[in-house]
Amino acid sequence: MTKIVSLCKRRGFIFPGSELYGGLAGTWDYGPLGVALKSNIKKMWWRRFVHMRDDMEAVDTAIIMNPRVWEASGHVETFTDPLVECKNCHERFRADNEDAIKDHKEWHNKKKEKAEWAEARQFNLLFRTFTGAVEDSASQTYLRPETAQGIFINFKNVLETSRRQLPFGIAQIGKAFRNEITPRDFIFRSREFEQMEIEYFVREEEWKEYFEHWTKEMEQWIRDMGIDMSRMEKYDVPKDELAHYSRRTIDFMYDFPFGRKELYGLAYRTDFDLKNHFTEPPYRDEKGNSFYPHVIEPSFGIDRTVLAVLLEAYREQDSEKGKRVYLSLPSRLAPFCAAVFPLVANKENIREKARSVYELLKPRMRVVWDDRGNIGKRYYAQDEIGTPFCITIDYQTLDDDTVTIRDRNTAQQERIQIKEIKDYIINTSRIIQ
């Protein structure tokens, strides 16, 4: 984790939030390469689960909603974590976070002190805010802790405008906020994060069939992210640990360096949410029967996906010139598909030729121009950010229109014609265009 956090800061993937002013716990800012990686993940998700399916609609709902939404959903009453407080230093922790509590005890032991704990109590994770000019109970509302409720309260609107019949889904990508007691483990647990969620509406008697369908869909998505399935486990959440809305939940657990933790979740939410939001059944089938559809919810956290993808891709390789670090990112996820170099930056004819190759590729794929320093340093810099191919324009290019193209993982090079570059990269990679 230390190496990943360092690389992310050094290369512009992820920065500590508000770092200029000493930071703010549980917040992170994505830099240029982090934005590109996140964007590619979201594009893949949108293409796979929205564009390529005939049973999906999309929404983009408000972050701040009427507070009655969160009362009806049960979040005001039940969206809590157990909290314990150290009586000596007043640090607060989730009572079920054994690692954090253990670390805190050891910290006190080193100071030859004893950590004393107050009795555990429930802490509501909702972020409170106010709408309007007056801060009182009438204007109090919350930042959404999940994107799902925005989908549920718009179910009837989507139904009436799309004229859908069951089964069908509504998808959304958006920010969510949770006032975590102890945010930790880099971007794994933070107070502001982004979700990719689907609420898939089915008839009650069909929920098991579609639960199995979405289990397989999520497993294939994990493979598409380049994540080794041997580091994954499907955990069927015990009944006494289920969320208040769930009858069955599977957590897709990943082996992070800090332990096996939840990467994604798949929940059967029954008709809990629609019943709480609509006094009358909002769905009428083709036979005129009115009822509350049941819901299967595949939930994907973008930030946790970014972390898992980076961990899977990180490589170190010994060479004659020292240790080479590279990210073996799938080409469809890498911030750039290729980098274009002039062999020497001070030869105008080579530079112009390289620039023409760059302009040729730019409309078709994500490419970056780099003419700084020597060629070896450029290769290593592109390796470290996961660029699959480096294209070098040299003196021979001026004679025969060929370039060298270097593979990130093997560091092997070959010469190909300029006119073949696009097809070579596209055929070698599953690039999102």
C-alpha positions, -999 to 999 in steps of 0.1 A, spaced: 0 0 0 28 24 8 42 19 -27 8 24 -44 1 56 -23 35 70 -32 31 62 -69 -3 78 -70 10 110 -55 42 111 -75 26 105 -109 -6 124 -105 -33 97 -99 -45 107 -64 -36 135 -40 -46 140 -3 -77 162 -1 -70 199 9 -33 191 12 -23 227 9 -41 234 42 -30 203 61 -55 179 46 -89 167 56 -93 131 68 -113 108 45 -111 130 14 -90 126 -17 -85 145 -49 -79 128 -82 -52 142 -104 -49 141 -142 -41 104 -145 -66 94 -118 -93 112 -136 -84 94 -168 -84 60 -151 -118 67 -134 -132 79 -167 -122 47 -185 -137 26 -157 -170 45 -159 -170 43 -197 -166 6 -196 -194 2 -170 -218 25 -189 -211 7 -221 -215 -28 -206 -245 -23 -184 -264 5 -201 -256 9 -238 -252 -28 -246 -283 -39 -228 -319 -35 -241 -334 -36 -205 -317 -5 -190 -325 32 -185 -303 58 -169 -309 88 -145 -287 114 -128 -305 125 -96 -298 152 -71 -273 148 -43 -295 168 -19 -331 156 -16 -361 162 5 -353 148 40 -385 128 40 -367 105 14 -342 95 41 -369 91 67 -389 68 44 -359 48 34 -350 41 70 -316 58 69 -324 85 95 -333 57 120 -310 28 111 -280 41 91 -255 38 120 -222 23 130 -212 14 165 -188 40 179 -164 38 208 -143 66 223 -110 65 241 -115 83 274 -78 93 276 -74 111 242 -110 112 230 -102 95 197 -132 78 182 -133 45 163 -158 21 148 -164 -5 175 -161 -33 149 -128 -20 135 -105 -43 155 -73 -33 136 -77 4 144 -85 -3 181 -55 -26 183 -32 1 168 -46 27 192 -39 4 222 -4 -1 211 1 36 207 -10 42 243 12 13 254 43 29 239 35 60 259 31 37 290 -5 46 292 -37 25 292 -64 30 267 -98 32 284 -130 29 264 -164 45 269 -194 23 263 -202 18 226 -230 38 211 -246 41 177 -234 69 154 -255 80 124 -234 83 93 -256 108 74 -240 141 66 -264 168 78 -267 201 59 -293 229 55 -312 243 25 -321 280 24 -310 310 45 -321 298 79 -304 269 97 -331 252 117 -349 219 119 -373 228 91 -344 234 67 -322 204 77 -315 178 51 -287 154 42 -262 146 16 -271 114 0 -254 83 15 -262 62 -16 -274 69 -51 -302 42 -49 -329 64 -34 -328 89 -62 -336 59 -85 -365 47 -64 -382 80 -60 -380 85 -98 -393 49 -106 -427 61 -117 -413 90 -137 -390 66 -156 -417 41 -160 -442 66 -175 -417 81 -199 -400 49 -211 -430 26 -211 -409 -3 -198 -422 -37 -188 -406 -59 -162 -378 -69 -160 -358 -37 -165 -332 -17 -147 -323 19 -139 -286 28 -137 -268 58 -122 -233 70 -116 -228 96 -89 -213 108 -56 -224 96 -22 -213 108 13 -209 91 46 -196 106 78 -173 77 85 -160 75 121 -126 63 110 -118 67 73 -87 47 65 -68 25 40 -63 52 14 -94 55 -9 -109 23 4 -130 40 31 -136 77 26 -163 103 34 -169 112 -2 -170 86 -29 -185 76 -62 -209 48 -70 -220 30 -101 -254 14 -91 -283 -4 -108 -317 -11 -94 -331 -40 -114 -369 -44 -111 -384 -79 -113 -414 -99 -103 -411 -114 -68 -412 -150 -81 -383 -142 -104 -358 -127 -80 -336 -158 -76 -332 -161 -113 -321 -125 -117 -300 -126 -86 -280 -154 -102 -279 -135 -135 -264 -104 -118 -239 -126 -98 -225 -138 -131 -225 -103 -147 -205 -89 -117 -180 -118 -119 -174 -111 -155 -170 -74 -148 -143 -82 -122 -124 -102 -148 -127 -73 -173 -111 -51 -147 -80 -73 -148 -86 -86 -113 -74 -121 -105 -104 -142 -94 -82 -162 -71 -80 -131 -49 -118 -128 -48 -144 -145 -26 -182 -144 -27 -194 -139 9 -231 -146 16 -238 -121 43 -255 -138 74 -291 -128 81 -282 -111 113 -257 -89 95 -280 -79 66 -289 -42 60 -324 -32 70 -337 -34 34 -321 -67 23 -333 -102 24 -301 -115 7 -267 -99 0 -235 -112 -15 -203 -92 -9 -176 -97 -35 -145 -97 -12 -110 -88 -25 -77 -95 -9 -64 -60 -2 -30 -56 15 -49 -46 47 -71 -77 46 -100 -93 27 -126 -66 24 -157 -58 4 -151 -46 -32 -187 -48 -45 -221 -58 -33 -252 -75 -47 -284 -72 -27 -320 -84 -30 -339 -54 -16 -373 -70 -21 -401 -43 -25 -389 -25 7 -380 8 -10 -409 12 -34 -434 3 -7 -419 30 16 -420 57 -11 -453 49 -29 -486 45 -10 -501 28 -41 -484 2 -63 -465 22 -90 -464 -6 -116 -492 -20 -137 -485 -49 -161 -500 -56 -195 -529 -75 -179 -538 -45 -157 -525 -60 -124 -509 -35 -101 -481 -44 -77 -448 -34 -62 -418 -48 -82 -390 -64 -63 -354 -51 -67 -320 -67 -73 -292 -41 -67 -257 -46 -81 -235 -19 -65 -200 -9 -77 -177 15 -59 -156 34 -83 -129 44 -58 -125 8 -46 -123 -4 -82 -95 21 -88 -76 8 -58 -81 -29 -67 -71 -22 -104 -39 -4 -93 -30 -31 -68 -35 -58 -95 -14 -39 -120 16 -30 -98 48 -47 -109 85 -45 -100 112 -59 -123 150 -61 -117 171 -49 -146 207 -39 -154 197 -3 -148 180 -10 -115 144 -18 -105 118 -11 -131 83 -3 -118 54 -5 -142 16 -8 -141 3 -37 -161 -30 -20 -167 -54 -34 -192 -51 -12 -223 -88 -3 -221 -82 12 -186 -48 28 -190 -49 66 -189 -31 66 -223 -31 39 -250 2 51 -263 30 77 -259 47 93 -289 83 103 -287 108 121 -311 141 102 -306 158 136 -301 139 168 -293 163 192 -310 161 178 -345 132 197 -362 126 172 -390 123 143 -365 102 164 -342 78 174 -370 75 138 -381 67 127 -346 41 154 -342 24 142 -374 22 107 -360 8 121 -327 -19 141 -346 -27 110 -367 -35 89 -336 -51 115 -314 -86 114 -329 -87 76 -326 -73 69 -291 -58 84 -260 -22 94 -267 3 115 -250 33 135 -264 66 133 -245 99 149 -255 114 155 -221 148 141 -211 164 110 -226 145 82 -242 152 58 -214 137 80 -187 106 86 -210 101 48 -212 103 43 -175 80 72 -168 54 58 -192 58 23 -177 51 37 -142 18 52 -153 7 21 -173 10 33 -209 9 0 -229 29 13 -260 56 38 -266 62 49 -302 95 64 -311 102 84 -343 139 82 -353 162 88 -382 151 57 -400 115 69 -399 125 97 -422 137 72 -448 110 44 -447 80 57 -426 86 30 -399 86 36 -362 97 15 -332 68 4 -309 77 -8 -275 56 -30 -253 52 -19 -217 52 -54 -200 80 -70 -220 100 -39 -229 105 -55 -263 105 -33 -295 96 -39 -331 94 -18 -362 61 -12 -380 48 11 -407 32 44 -395 0 34 -414 -2 2 -394 0 18 -359 -37 24 -353 -47 -11 -363 -18 -26 -343 -28 -9 -311 -65 -14 -315 -61 -51 -324 -37 -57 -296 -59 -38 -270 -96 -36 -262 -96 2 -263 -126 23 -255 -131 48 -284 
